[in-house]
Amino acid sequence: MSEDRKELPASSLNRAWPQYGAAFMMATSLSMAWTAMPFVLSTMGGTNAHVGYAPAVNTFAYMMALLVTGSRCGHLRVRRTTLGAATVALLATAAMSFTVLWARSHPHADGLIWIWTLIVAGGIGGAAMALYWPFLMTWVSADYEGVPLNRRFGRYNGAWSGGATIGPLLGGWLFEVNAVLPLSVAVAFVLLSLLLLSFGRDGSARKTGASSAGGLQEATCDLRLLADCRWMSRVALFSACACYAVLRSQFALVFTGLGYTESQFGLYLTVYALCNFAALVAAGRWALWHFRPSLLFVGQAMLLVMLLLTIYGKALSLFFTASVMLGIAYGFAYCSHLYYGASASRKRSTRMAIHEIVISLGLTIGSLAGGYLAEHVGLYTPYWFALGLVGLGTVVQMAIHIGARPRTSRAGPGPAARNVGFAKS
């Protein structure tokens, strides 16, 4: 990456629109496909368990691939790696689309074969994303620190969350037209992502003295406080991802069982995505929330209230209120962990991999447990499970914060605490 940076003028290095555009297109494709996935599997004869297994396999494959790529592939060039990952994702999404088309055109064939073919293809696509998202984030944030880093992440988060806002609405509407359409159109969006990445160049940073100075000034902080915020945000992100996974996979069937349509469920996820988008953009625009651990407790409280509304609510207005709360809480947890993880870090690609591992762990546990509990215990059991996870996460956050406060106060305002360093957590 450094070699390519030397060959390019500064103006070329500052241009990150291909990366932002690629993030938008890929997020649109993924959110479109996985919004429609519960309904697609149901039309193929899949059970509640299959509905949970599909996203669980996808995120588990993603997590396992991250464990390998995070430690062994940091030397790879970001442009070449993301292009290769997008190509594999294109083939996997095309295979998923073909599987659904074949299953619908051969209704007398063994449905389980096609159901598991679809699930496995989704897993391959998930594994490919381990070389896509972390490297794309590294590409976007290279050499940035402090407020410039926060703003860079803000634009990136706005790009992918904008795609995640459009995708659910398209996925629900396209499924009502034809069950094959959501995956077929998803293929087109992955192709557009691949095309946009081809315009990108390795190296996305600037090296102006003023910007660097601004970044260093913002990065000046007590590293113990940074570690406190980093671990608390890690718990918050895991909790939010587990909640989202349960709602994305299992709530689709509960929602339609109450008499609502697939397109209304797409609107439900779109409301979530809009609030997520707003939270991510706002957090990227303003830095007032930096190093305020109490706000992470507020996010946990919002998740608890959201789950109670989902369990006891029947009206569409209550479900949309819960969707708003989930979007805000998820967005704040996401940008918090992304910022605290990247700040004052030597190996940023490793931090990006850890960020994605936390996300995939939460999504895997939420999807897998949600599918199993809905199939073998009861339709509303997954939400009580998520409620327990969030409650436990809040207790863990309190323990982390209480344990960090004495050390933070003893550190004092001395030079060691005020200089920029590299956190080890």
C-alpha atoms as one frame of an Amber mdcrd trajectory, in Angstrom:
protein
   0.000   0.000   0.000   2.816   2.401   0.822   4.440   1.791  -2.580   1.270
   2.745  -4.393   0.926   5.857  -2.255   4.314   7.090  -3.372   3.289   6.769
  -6.997   0.100   8.806  -6.659  -0.335  12.546  -6.212  -1.964  13.797  -3.044
  -5.187  14.697  -4.860  -5.615  11.109  -5.972  -5.025   9.828  -2.465  -7.746
  12.112  -1.075 -10.395  10.736  -3.430 -12.303   7.999  -1.628 -15.574   8.116
  -3.579 -15.011   4.670  -5.163 -14.661   3.108  -1.695 -17.727   4.934  -0.373
 -19.736   3.973  -3.460 -18.632   0.344  -3.205 -19.666   0.238   0.470 -23.090
   1.644  -0.482 -23.651  -0.912  -3.237 -22.489  -3.921  -1.221 -24.596  -2.933
   1.795 -27.635  -2.512  -0.452 -27.095  -5.969  -1.903 -26.633  -7.692   1.454
 -29.540  -5.985   3.212 -31.826  -6.648   0.249 -30.959 -10.346   0.093 -31.117
 -11.017   3.827 -34.341  -9.094   4.351 -36.025 -11.381   1.837 -34.223 -14.540
   3.006 -36.777 -15.642   5.676 -39.582 -15.420   3.142 -37.519 -17.090   0.408
 -36.697 -20.033   2.672 -40.338 -20.352   3.730 -41.496 -20.578   0.111 -38.887
 -23.311  -0.440 -40.315 -25.323   2.463 -37.801 -24.213   5.098 -38.629 -24.236
   8.822 -38.071 -21.614  11.529 -34.777 -23.368  12.252 -33.632 -22.965   8.633
 -34.585 -19.285   8.797 -32.218 -18.939  11.750 -29.502 -21.215  10.393 -29.071
 -19.262   7.142 -27.840 -15.981   8.681 -26.034 -17.944  11.412 -23.987 -19.893
   8.839 -23.325 -16.675   6.926 -21.998 -14.792   9.942 -20.206 -17.819  11.426
 -18.302 -18.314   8.157 -17.533 -14.600   8.182 -16.213 -14.807  11.742 -14.069
 -17.884  11.097 -12.600 -16.252   8.000 -11.888 -13.097  10.012  -9.923 -15.097
  12.573  -7.655 -16.273   9.760  -7.424 -13.080   7.723  -7.033 -10.803  10.748
  -3.753 -12.443  11.768  -2.348 -13.717   8.478  -3.448 -11.340   5.726  -2.516
  -7.900   7.034   0.294  -7.648   4.465  -2.061  -7.896   1.470  -2.738  -4.879
  -0.735  -6.136  -3.434   0.065  -7.237  -2.783  -3.515  -6.377  -6.215  -4.833
  -7.856  -7.927  -1.780 -11.179  -6.089  -1.806 -11.562  -6.648  -5.550 -10.942
 -10.375  -5.083 -13.396 -10.565  -2.185 -16.073  -8.730  -4.174 -15.587 -11.194
  -7.051 -16.149 -14.182  -4.759 -19.201 -12.455  -3.272 -20.565 -11.918  -6.782
 -20.238 -15.635  -7.588 -21.804 -16.656  -4.258 -24.779 -14.310  -4.695 -25.287
 -15.539  -8.248 -25.269 -19.138  -6.950 -27.908 -18.214  -4.342 -30.102 -16.650
  -7.005 -29.716 -19.671  -9.284 -30.580 -22.025  -6.410 -33.872 -20.279  -5.694
 -34.719 -20.170  -9.410 -33.976 -23.885  -9.822 -35.960 -24.847  -6.713 -39.022
 -22.911  -7.901 -38.838 -24.396 -11.389 -38.500 -27.963  -9.985 -41.079 -28.083
  -7.161 -41.041 -31.909  -7.005 -37.306 -32.131  -6.258 -35.988 -32.642  -2.729
 -36.415 -29.210  -1.147 -33.879 -29.792   1.626 -31.052 -30.094  -0.900 -31.803
 -26.658  -2.345 -32.393 -25.118   1.074 -28.971 -26.224   2.282 -27.368 -25.270
  -1.027 -28.725 -21.776  -0.504 -27.448 -21.711   3.090 -23.968 -22.941   2.097
 -23.722 -20.404  -0.737 -24.621 -17.710   1.780 -21.817 -18.987   4.008 -19.300
 -18.701   1.163 -20.427 -15.142   0.555 -20.038 -14.404   4.266 -16.490 -15.778
   4.289 -15.609 -13.557   1.313 -16.710 -10.488   3.269 -13.846 -11.129   5.725
 -11.530  -9.836   2.999 -13.909  -7.062   1.995 -15.151  -4.961   4.922 -12.007
  -4.871   7.136  -9.752  -4.063   4.194 -12.189  -1.463   2.876 -12.270   0.230
   6.297  -8.475   0.121   6.481  -8.322   1.609   2.989 -10.639   4.473   3.971
  -9.009   5.292   7.314  -5.294   4.885   6.502  -3.087   7.444   8.311  -6.030
   9.341   9.859  -6.375  10.020  13.594  -8.614  11.957  15.973 -11.326  14.226
  14.542 -10.262  13.635  10.891 -10.497   9.890  11.538 -13.972  10.312  13.035
 -15.142  12.312  10.013 -13.622   9.821   7.597 -15.470   7.009   9.351 -18.590
   9.185   9.358 -18.597   9.360   5.553 -17.880   5.651   5.257 -20.604   4.769
   7.768 -23.025   7.071   5.992 -22.297   5.273   2.711 -22.874   1.685   3.885
 -25.777   2.578   6.173 -27.413   4.458   3.310 -27.307   1.252   1.287 -28.623
  -0.692   4.274 -31.550   1.739   4.395 -32.596   1.161   0.792 -31.974  -2.594
   0.725 -34.723  -3.807   3.116 -37.404  -1.767   1.390 -36.358  -3.128  -2.003
 -36.041  -6.678  -0.671 -39.558  -6.802   0.781 -41.140  -5.193  -2.287 -39.248
  -7.335  -4.804 -40.189 -10.534  -2.973 -43.878  -9.666  -3.294 -43.346  -9.384
  -7.059 -41.314 -12.587  -7.387 -39.344 -14.675  -4.873 -36.267 -14.773  -7.135
 -36.030 -11.013  -7.699 -34.376  -9.933  -4.397 -31.378 -12.207  -4.962 -31.195
 -11.476  -8.688 -31.123  -7.714  -8.118 -28.613  -8.269  -5.296 -26.252  -9.763
  -7.891 -26.475  -6.551  -9.905 -25.565  -4.424  -6.877 -22.532  -6.594  -6.052
 -21.425  -6.161  -9.663 -21.753  -2.376  -9.308 -19.678  -2.529  -6.125 -16.975
  -4.435  -7.980 -17.039  -1.894 -10.803 -16.679   1.058  -8.422 -13.763  -0.568
  -6.596 -11.911  -0.848  -9.890 -11.690   2.989  -9.916 -10.096   3.104  -6.461
  -6.379   3.378  -5.760  -4.356   2.062  -2.836  -3.799   4.740  -0.232  -6.568
   7.016   0.996  -4.733   9.328   3.356  -3.437  12.857   3.199  -0.221  14.103
   4.724  -0.778  17.767   5.456   0.748  19.180   8.594  -2.427  20.914   9.750
  -4.600  17.817   9.492  -2.049  15.642  11.216  -1.735  18.116  14.048  -5.495
  18.171  14.482  -5.569  14.407  14.648  -2.821  14.258  17.255  -4.486  16.860
  19.410  -7.744  14.881  19.460  -5.935  11.606  20.017  -4.367  12.961  23.213
  -6.170  11.074  25.960  -5.692   8.841  28.951  -5.107   5.392  27.486  -6.874
   3.774  30.438  -9.993   5.771  29.601  -9.593   4.679  25.981  -9.398   1.038
  27.081 -12.485   1.516  29.283 -14.502   2.967  26.385 -13.137   0.371  23.973
 -14.265  -2.618  26.059 -17.601  -1.081  27.003 -18.331  -0.320  23.356 -17.329
  -3.889  22.493 -20.024  -5.214  24.841 -22.533  -2.694  23.456 -21.814  -3.698
  19.862 -22.167  -7.415  20.641 -25.498  -6.800  22.403 -26.862  -4.686  19.560
 -25.806  -7.229  16.931 -27.402 -10.137  18.820 -30.679  -8.181  19.082 -30.617
  -7.253  15.420 -29.910 -10.849  14.390 -32.905 -12.173  16.315 -35.205  -9.540
  14.851 -33.876  -9.836  11.300 -34.323 -13.606  11.130 -37.190 -14.598  13.433
 -39.341 -11.492  13.730 -40.110 -11.598  10.016 -42.356 -14.641  10.540 -43.928
 -13.304  13.755 -44.583 -10.003  11.992 -46.393 -11.578   9.052 -48.183 -13.958
  11.439 -49.814 -10.926  13.052 -51.356 -10.039   9.682 -48.793  -7.627   8.310
 -47.219  -7.978   4.861 -43.663  -8.660   3.681 -43.370  -5.122   2.302 -44.391
  -3.729   5.705 -41.628  -5.794   7.272 -39.275  -4.286   4.709 -40.517  -0.857
   5.831 -39.932  -1.895   9.459 -36.280  -2.678   8.667 -36.028   0.498   6.589
 -37.082   2.593   9.597 -34.365   0.833  11.606 -31.835   1.469   8.832 -32.783
   5.164   8.552 -32.252   5.673  12.276 -29.015   3.706  12.096 -27.907   5.923
   9.205 -28.812   9.100  11.127 -26.923   7.931  14.234 -23.818   7.012  12.243
 -23.745  10.263  10.273 -24.364  12.382  13.386 -21.624  10.567  15.309 -19.239
  11.082  12.399 -20.091  14.775  12.180 -19.816  15.666  15.880 -17.254  14.486
  18.423 -19.133  15.475  21.610 -19.730  11.829  22.461 -16.032  10.906  22.536
 -14.899   9.350  25.840 -18.293   9.571  27.526 -18.880   6.001  28.795 -22.283
   6.893  30.291 -23.750   7.134  26.781 -22.994   3.446  26.239 -25.248   2.631
  29.215 -28.008   4.674  27.564 -27.655   2.524  24.449 -28.074  -0.665  26.497
 -31.218   0.766  28.119 -32.664   1.507  24.683 -32.088  -2.101  23.632 -33.924
  -3.356  26.729 -36.942  -1.137  26.074 -36.911  -2.094  22.389 -37.095  -5.817
  23.211 -39.964  -5.295  25.673 -41.913  -3.397  22.992 -41.269  -6.250  20.565
 -42.440  -8.896  23.039 -45.595  -7.169  24.275 -46.446  -4.975  21.292 -49.070
  -5.810  18.682 -49.609  -2.468  16.941 -47.497  -1.384  13.994 -46.704   1.932
  15.716 -45.075   0.118  18.653 -43.013  -2.051  16.328 -41.814   1.018  14.438
 -40.947   2.718  17.735 -38.875  -0.337  18.652 -37.238  -0.181  15.230 -36.246
   3.451  15.821 -34.664   2.574  19.164 -32.776  -0.377  17.694 -31.414   1.765
  14.862 -30.125   4.500  17.182 -28.625   2.064  19.696 -26.962  -0.061  17.000
 -25.582   2.964  15.164 -24.068   4.478  18.293 -22.559   1.152  19.414 -21.107
   0.590  15.937 -19.435   3.977  15.550 -18.233   3.937  19.167 -16.424   0.630
  18.820 -15.076   1.564  15.398 -13.636   4.850  16.678 -12.279   3.601  20.008
 -10.838   0.516  18.337  -8.977   2.468  15.666  -7.754   5.296  17.898  -4.056
   5.190  18.860  -3.621   1.787  17.242  -0.480   0.548  15.496  -2.127  -2.293
  13.556  -5.340  -0.763  12.263  -6.171  -3.676   9.975  -6.176  -5.950  13.038
  -8.498  -3.539  14.848 -10.863  -3.559  11.891 -10.865  -7.359  11.951 -11.654
  -7.359  15.686 -14.500  -4.927  15.019 -15.984  -7.256  12.425 -15.439 -10.332
  14.638 -17.511  -8.736  17.419 -20.262  -7.988  14.914 -20.241 -11.481  13.431
 -20.150 -13.128  16.873 -23.247 -11.221  17.928 -25.032 -11.943  14.652 -24.118
 -15.642  14.752 -25.252 -16.199  18.335 -28.443 -14.205  17.813 -29.389 -15.974
  14.582 -28.457 -19.490  15.713 -30.077 -19.249  19.141 -33.085 -17.455  17.666
 -33.699 -20.184  15.103 -33.274 -23.024  17.605 -35.413 -21.436  20.327 -38.209
 -20.443  17.923 -38.346 -23.969  16.503 -38.055 -25.983  19.732 -39.282 -23.711
  22.553 -41.572 -20.913  21.370 -41.901 -18.037  18.924 -41.204 -15.346  21.520
 -38.404 -17.172  23.357 -35.642 -15.659  21.141 -36.559 -12.157  22.328 -36.386
 -13.171  25.989 -32.994 -14.705  25.209 -31.864 -11.410  23.661 -33.225  -9.558
  26.697 -31.063 -11.733  28.939 -27.989 -11.077  26.796 -28.497  -7.310  26.941
 -29.050  -7.415  30.712 -25.887  -9.456  31.185 -24.015  -7.077  28.897 -25.101
  -4.116  31.028 -23.740  -5.820  34.154 -20.436  -6.512  32.366 -20.223  -2.872
  31.259 -20.725  -1.718  34.843 -17.958  -4.039  36.045 -15.575  -2.752  33.350
 -16.349   0.879  34.127 -16.093   0.509  37.908 -12.801  -1.340  37.527 -11.397
   1.346  35.244 -12.399   4.410  37.273  -9.890   4.054  40.123  -7.036   3.477
  37.680  -8.154   6.455  35.582  -8.289   8.769  38.579  -4.875   7.613  39.822
  -3.350   8.219  36.386  -3.852  11.935  36.865  -3.056  14.615  34.311   0.655
  13.841  34.161   2.647  13.771  30.950   2.386  10.003  30.549  -1.379  10.169
  30.549  -1.504  13.109  28.212   0.809  11.873  25.494  -0.363   9.837  22.565
   0.370   6.141  22.888  -0.859   2.779  21.722  -3.494   0.919  23.723  -2.999
  -2.803  24.203  -6.570  -3.897  24.862
